[in-house]
Amino acid sequence: MTTDIDVGQYRAFGFTVLRGCLSATELRRFEDAYERLMAKATEFNYFGTAGTKQYLHPHEEDSTIAALAVHPRILDAMRQIWGRALVF
């Protein structure tokens, strides 16, 4: 699923976009869970008062977020990027 460019992007910048990793339904479910959690997240103004929020351990409160940690396509992409399996 990942390309050499994806891996290089991750290694150079610390992130990459994994297009098609999640289906539209999975992505919508994740976005909805994220919005629910962030609505009640605490302000995190370490960098100023820009409205930054922080939510520690969202996977413990929301099963949709927790499912990302064991999602087969995400694990496969991480394995391709890092060259080894990851255990969350």
C-alpha positions as CSV (number, residue, x, y, z in Angstrom):
1,M,0.0,0.0,0.0
2,T,2.8,2.4,0.7
3,T,5.3,3.6,-1.9
4,D,9.0,4.4,-1.6
5,I,7.9,8.0,-1.8
6,D,5.5,7.5,1.2
7,V,8.3,5.9,3.2
8,G,10.8,8.7,2.2
9,Q,8.2,11.4,3.1
10,Y,7.7,9.8,6.5
11,R,11.5,9.5,7.2
12,A,12.1,13.1,6.0
13,F,9.2,14.9,7.6
14,G,7.7,12.5,10.3
15,F,4.4,12.1,8.5
16,T,2.9,10.8,5.2
17,V,-0.6,10.6,3.8
18,L,-1.9,7.1,3.3
19,R,-4.5,7.6,0.6
20,G,-7.0,4.8,0.5
21,C,-5.9,3.3,3.8
22,L,-9.3,3.8,5.3
23,S,-12.6,3.5,3.5
24,A,-14.9,6.5,3.4
25,T,-17.1,4.9,6.0
26,E,-14.1,4.1,8.3
27,L,-12.8,7.7,7.9
28,R,-16.2,9.2,8.6
29,R,-16.5,7.0,11.8
30,F,-13.1,8.1,12.9
31,E,-13.8,11.8,12.2
32,D,-17.1,11.5,14.2
33,A,-15.3,9.9,17.1
34,Y,-12.5,12.5,17.0
35,E,-15.1,15.4,17.1
36,R,-17.0,13.8,20.0
37,L,-13.8,13.4,22.0
38,M,-12.3,16.8,21.2
39,A,-15.6,18.6,22.1
40,K,-14.8,17.7,25.7
41,A,-11.0,17.8,25.6
42,T,-9.2,20.2,27.9
43,E,-7.5,23.4,26.7
44,F,-3.8,23.0,26.1
45,N,-2.4,26.5,26.0
46,Y,1.3,25.5,26.2
47,F,1.9,27.3,22.9
48,G,-0.4,30.3,23.6
49,T,-4.1,30.8,23.5
50,A,-4.8,29.5,20.0
51,G,-7.5,27.1,21.1
52,T,-5.3,24.0,21.2
53,K,-6.8,21.1,23.0
54,Q,-5.4,17.9,24.4
55,Y,-7.0,14.5,25.0
56,L,-5.0,11.9,26.8
57,H,-5.7,8.2,26.1
58,P,-8.7,8.6,23.7
59,H,-8.4,4.9,22.9
60,E,-9.5,4.0,26.4
61,E,-12.8,5.9,26.0
62,D,-13.7,5.3,22.4
63,S,-13.7,2.0,20.6
64,T,-13.5,3.6,17.2
65,I,-10.2,5.3,18.1
66,A,-9.0,2.1,19.7
67,A,-9.7,0.2,16.5
68,L,-7.2,2.3,14.6
69,A,-4.4,0.8,16.7
70,V,-5.1,-2.7,15.3
71,H,-6.5,-1.8,11.9
72,P,-4.9,-4.2,9.4
73,R,-4.2,-1.7,6.7
74,I,-2.7,0.8,9.2
75,L,-0.5,-1.9,10.7
76,D,0.6,-3.0,7.3
77,A,1.5,0.6,6.4
78,M,3.5,1.0,9.6
79,R,5.3,-2.3,9.0
80,Q,6.2,-1.1,5.5
81,I,7.4,2.3,6.8
82,W,9.4,1.1,9.8
83,G,10.5,-2.3,8.4
84,R,9.0,-4.2,11.3
85,A,5.7,-4.9,13.0
86,L,4.5,-2.6,15.7
87,V,2.7,-3.5,18.9
88,F,0.5,-0.7,20.4
